[in-house]
Amino acid sequence: MDSAQQPSPQTNLLGRRVLLRTLRPDDFAQWSAVRRRNHKWLTVWEPSSPPSAPDLTADRTAFSLRCHSRDRSWQMGTGYGFGIFVGGHFVGEINLNSVQRGAFQNAYLGYWMDEARAGNGYIPESVVLSLQFAFERVGLHRVQIAIVPRNDRSLRVVEKLGIRHEGIAERYLEINGVWEDHSRFAMTAEDWAERGDELTSAWL
């Protein structure tokens, strides 16, 4: 898909209960409050921040630059990031990262959720919306999800959706200062053609 066909950063994805849309600079207050409240909950599953990196939860300008950078990724077709909103309230993020075209046509899907909202099925719903977008709107062939094996909550998401497990990648990503093994899961366009109607009927 060439850049002229790329969906706009203003694209909204609407599910049964969730709205996925790009984050904007005026989302800073909500985003910062959720990230601050969930600092311990989230950082154990995330890469370390460089010592010189600004604290996005305290720096409105840095957050705005992050939003603009993600808009540029949309325009270039290299990544598609969404905030997750429920009833108008920001509750998490889901992102199709590191989009590669050519012979691969692949992206990596990552997500996080406010602990106070976990367990309500918002992430599986958001994953199905993102898969639908990946395969039907931007023409990807493969979407991969990598999860630290002890992250039981994230594992339950892919298990609920029946996303194929493809094995363990040893010391795959640096997470919170440690090179962690990851369980790798994937769905292809062929899988979506077979199961997309089932998944959208169940979750959207």
C-alpha positions as CSV (number, residue, x, y, z in Angstrom):
1,M,0.0,0.0,0.0
2,D,1.6,3.3,-1.0
3,S,1.6,6.4,1.2
4,A,-1.3,8.0,-0.7
5,Q,-3.6,5.2,0.5
6,Q,-2.5,5.4,4.1
7,P,-5.4,6.0,6.5
8,S,-5.4,9.3,8.3
9,P,-4.2,9.7,11.9
10,Q,-7.8,10.9,12.5
11,T,-9.1,7.4,11.8
12,N,-11.3,6.2,14.6
13,L,-12.1,2.5,15.3
14,L,-15.3,1.8,17.1
15,G,-16.0,-1.5,18.9
16,R,-18.9,-2.6,21.0
17,R,-17.6,-0.7,24.1
18,V,-14.3,0.8,23.1
19,L,-13.2,3.6,20.9
20,L,-9.6,3.5,19.5
21,R,-8.2,6.8,18.3
22,T,-4.8,8.5,18.0
23,L,-3.7,10.4,21.1
24,R,-3.7,14.2,20.9
25,P,-1.8,16.8,22.9
26,D,-5.0,17.7,24.7
27,D,-5.1,14.1,26.1
28,F,-2.1,14.8,28.2
29,A,-3.9,15.2,31.6
30,Q,-5.9,12.0,31.3
31,W,-2.9,10.0,29.9
32,S,-0.5,11.4,32.6
33,A,-2.9,10.6,35.4
34,V,-3.4,7.0,34.2
35,R,0.3,6.4,33.7
36,R,1.2,7.8,37.1
37,R,-1.4,5.8,38.9
38,N,-0.2,2.6,37.1
39,H,3.6,3.2,37.2
40,K,4.4,0.0,39.2
41,W,1.7,-2.0,37.4
42,L,3.2,-1.2,33.9
43,T,6.9,-0.7,34.2
44,V,7.7,-4.3,35.0
45,W,6.5,-5.2,31.5
46,E,8.1,-2.3,29.6
47,P,11.5,-1.5,28.2
48,S,13.7,0.7,30.3
49,S,13.7,4.4,29.5
50,P,17.1,6.0,28.7
51,P,18.3,8.1,31.6
52,S,18.2,11.2,29.5
53,A,14.6,10.7,28.3
54,P,12.0,13.2,29.5
55,D,9.3,12.1,31.9
56,L,6.3,12.1,29.6
57,T,3.9,12.1,32.6
58,A,5.3,15.4,33.8
59,D,6.4,17.1,30.5
60,R,3.4,18.2,28.4
61,T,5.7,19.3,25.6
62,A,7.4,15.9,25.4
63,F,4.0,14.2,25.3
64,S,2.9,16.5,22.4
65,L,6.1,15.6,20.5
66,R,5.3,12.0,21.0
67,C,1.8,12.5,19.6
68,H,3.2,14.3,16.5
69,S,5.8,11.6,16.0
70,R,3.1,9.0,16.0
71,D,1.0,11.0,13.5
72,R,4.1,11.0,11.3
73,S,4.3,7.2,11.6
74,W,0.7,7.0,10.4
75,Q,1.5,9.2,7.4
76,M,4.6,7.1,6.6
77,G,2.7,3.8,7.1
78,T,5.4,2.7,9.6
79,G,3.2,2.5,12.7
80,Y,-0.4,2.9,13.9
81,G,-0.9,3.9,17.5
82,F,-4.3,4.2,19.3
83,G,-5.5,5.4,22.7
84,I,-8.2,3.2,24.1
85,F,-11.3,5.1,25.4
86,V,-14.3,3.7,27.3
87,G,-17.2,6.1,27.8
88,G,-14.9,9.0,26.8
89,H,-12.3,8.1,29.4
90,F,-8.7,7.1,28.4
91,V,-7.9,3.6,29.8
92,G,-4.9,2.4,27.8
93,E,-3.1,2.1,24.5
94,I,-2.8,-0.4,21.7
95,N,-0.2,0.0,18.9
96,L,0.8,-1.7,15.6
97,N,4.5,-1.0,15.7
98,S,7.5,-1.5,13.3
99,V,5.4,-2.0,10.2
100,Q,7.5,-3.7,7.5
101,R,6.4,-3.9,3.9
102,G,8.0,-5.7,1.0
103,A,8.0,-9.5,1.3
104,F,7.2,-9.4,5.0
105,Q,4.0,-7.2,5.4
106,N,4.3,-7.5,9.2
107,A,3.6,-5.5,12.3
108,Y,4.0,-6.1,16.0
109,L,1.0,-5.5,18.3
110,G,1.5,-4.2,21.8
111,Y,-1.0,-3.0,24.4
112,W,-1.4,-1.9,28.0
113,M,-4.4,-1.2,30.2
114,D,-5.2,0.8,33.4
115,E,-5.2,-1.7,36.2
116,A,-8.5,-0.3,37.5
117,R,-10.1,-1.3,34.1
118,A,-8.4,-4.7,33.7
119,G,-10.5,-7.8,33.5
120,N,-13.4,-6.3,31.6
121,G,-12.5,-7.6,28.2
122,Y,-11.5,-4.2,26.8
123,I,-8.1,-5.4,25.6
124,P,-9.4,-8.4,23.6
125,E,-12.0,-6.1,22.0
126,S,-9.2,-3.6,21.1
127,V,-7.0,-6.4,19.7
128,V,-9.8,-7.6,17.4
129,L,-10.4,-4.0,16.2
130,S,-6.7,-3.6,15.6
131,L,-6.5,-6.9,13.7
132,Q,-9.4,-6.0,11.6
133,F,-7.7,-2.6,10.8
134,A,-4.4,-4.4,10.1
135,F,-5.8,-6.9,7.6
136,E,-8.7,-5.0,6.1
137,R,-7.6,-1.4,6.1
138,V,-3.8,-1.4,5.7
139,G,-3.3,-4.7,4.0
140,L,-0.8,-6.4,6.3
141,H,-0.2,-10.1,6.0
142,R,1.0,-10.9,9.5
143,V,0.6,-9.4,13.0
144,Q,2.8,-10.7,15.8
145,I,2.4,-10.4,19.6
146,A,5.3,-11.1,22.0
147,I,4.5,-11.7,25.7
148,V,6.8,-12.3,28.7
149,P,5.8,-15.9,29.7
150,R,4.9,-15.0,33.3
151,N,2.6,-12.1,32.2
152,D,-0.5,-14.1,32.8
153,R,-3.0,-11.3,32.1
154,S,-1.6,-10.7,28.6
155,L,-1.4,-14.4,27.9
156,R,-5.1,-14.7,28.7
157,V,-5.9,-12.2,26.0
158,V,-4.3,-14.2,23.2
159,E,-5.8,-17.4,24.7
160,K,-9.3,-15.9,24.7
161,L,-8.9,-14.9,21.0
162,G,-7.3,-18.2,19.9
163,I,-4.2,-16.5,18.4
164,R,-1.6,-19.1,17.4
165,H,1.4,-19.7,19.6
166,E,4.6,-20.0,17.6
167,G,7.2,-20.7,20.3
168,I,9.6,-19.1,22.7
169,A,12.1,-16.5,21.6
170,E,15.0,-16.5,24.2
171,R,16.2,-13.2,25.5
172,Y,14.1,-11.5,22.9
173,L,13.5,-8.0,24.3
174,E,15.0,-5.8,27.1
175,I,12.2,-5.4,29.6
176,N,12.7,-3.3,32.8
177,G,16.5,-3.8,32.5
178,V,16.5,-7.6,31.8
179,W,16.7,-9.4,28.5
180,E,13.5,-11.5,28.8
181,D,12.3,-14.6,26.9
182,H,9.0,-14.0,25.1
183,S,6.2,-16.2,24.0
184,R,5.5,-15.4,20.4
185,F,2.0,-15.4,18.9
186,A,0.8,-14.5,15.4
187,M,-2.1,-14.2,13.1
188,T,-1.9,-14.0,9.3
189,A,-4.3,-12.6,6.7
190,E,-5.3,-16.2,5.9
191,D,-6.2,-16.8,9.6
192,W,-8.2,-13.6,9.5
193,A,-10.1,-14.7,6.4
194,E,-11.1,-17.9,8.2
195,R,-11.8,-16.4,11.6
196,G,-12.4,-12.7,11.2
197,D,-16.2,-13.0,11.1
198,E,-16.2,-15.2,14.2
199,L,-14.0,-12.8,16.1
200,T,-15.8,-9.6,15.1
201,S,-19.2,-11.2,15.9
202,A,-18.0,-12.3,19.4
203,W,-16.2,-9.1,20.3
204,L,-17.4,-6.2,18.2
